[in-house]
């Protein structure tokens, strides 16, 4: 399994794996950024 994702900040406070195998990394709420990744 290969995990591909992009992180533009070190302020990650949590992660959530969706039912379709996508990974969402959430950063500090002040930035309002959300990153998506695909699990292959």
Rosetta silent file (secondary structure, phi, psi, omega in degrees, C-alpha in Angstrom):
SEQUENCE: XXXXXXXXXXXXXXXXXXXXXXXXXXXXXXXXXXXXXXXX
SCORE:     score description
SCORE:     0.000 S_00000001
   1 L     0.000  133.519  179.679    0.000    0.000    0.000 S_00000001
   2 L  -115.957  128.675  179.153    1.298    3.418   -0.942 S_00000001
   3 E  -104.451  117.344 -179.973    0.142    6.543    0.827 S_00000001
   4 E  -111.863  124.082  177.920    0.400    9.695   -1.253 S_00000001
   5 L  -157.631  160.532 -179.401   -0.321   13.027    0.332 S_00000001
   6 L  -121.509  131.242  178.969    0.818   16.626    0.441 S_00000001
   7 L  -122.493  122.648 -177.724    1.359   18.627    3.594 S_00000001
   8 L  -106.002    5.806 -177.828    1.915   22.368    3.394 S_00000001
   9 L  -151.519  152.078  178.792    1.942   22.991    7.125 S_00000001
  10 L   -94.129    7.348 -173.391    3.320   21.467   10.315 S_00000001
  11 L   -96.147   29.512  179.903    0.174   22.389   12.212 S_00000001
  12 E   -65.017  129.604 -178.672   -1.712   19.171   11.594 S_00000001
  13 E  -114.406   -6.923 -179.001   -4.043   18.493   14.498 S_00000001
  14 E  -175.560  167.600  178.974   -5.888   15.443   13.254 S_00000001
  15 E  -143.275  148.030 -179.756   -6.582   12.998   10.457 S_00000001
  16 E  -137.752  129.021  179.072   -9.671   11.281    9.167 S_00000001
  17 E  -101.547  119.220 -177.944   -9.906    8.288    6.846 S_00000001
  18 L   -74.365  167.863 -176.391  -13.026    8.274    4.713 S_00000001
  19 L   -69.791  -16.538 -179.324  -15.049    5.187    3.863 S_00000001
  20 L   -98.054   12.331  176.044  -13.688    5.267    0.307 S_00000001
  21 L    84.530   13.009  178.005  -10.098    5.025    1.493 S_00000001
  22 E   -93.565  141.781 -177.509   -9.298    8.703    1.193 S_00000001
  23 E  -105.594  129.168  178.557   -7.233   10.309    3.902 S_00000001
  24 E  -115.468  124.533  177.908   -7.985   13.813    5.076 S_00000001
  25 E  -107.429  126.021 -178.499   -5.444   15.723    7.104 S_00000001
  26 E  -106.818  135.138  179.790   -6.715   18.740    8.971 S_00000001
  27 E  -102.136 -175.249 -179.510   -4.464   21.571   10.055 S_00000001
  28 L   -51.437  129.758 -175.474   -4.828   24.336   12.603 S_00000001
  29 L   -52.955  -24.560 -178.683   -8.366   25.816   12.319 S_00000001
  30 L   -68.908  -22.516 -176.976   -6.923   29.297   11.773 S_00000001
  31 L   -90.611  -24.760  179.354   -5.569   28.227    8.418 S_00000001
  32 L    56.292   35.685  178.400   -8.761   26.549    7.185 S_00000001
  33 L  -101.501  148.193  176.162   -6.738   24.201    5.019 S_00000001
  34 E  -139.206  132.615 -177.420   -7.713   20.651    4.189 S_00000001
  35 E  -114.720  143.016 -179.163   -5.557   18.115    2.418 S_00000001
  36 E  -117.068  146.313  177.371   -6.697   15.031    0.550 S_00000001
  37 E  -141.930  155.078  178.799   -4.811   11.852   -0.168 S_00000001
  38 E  -112.487  136.077  176.510   -5.560    8.604   -1.927 S_00000001
  39 E   -95.627  118.861 -178.502   -4.715    5.183   -0.554 S_00000001
  40 L  -111.896    0.000    0.000   -3.518    2.897   -3.323 S_00000001
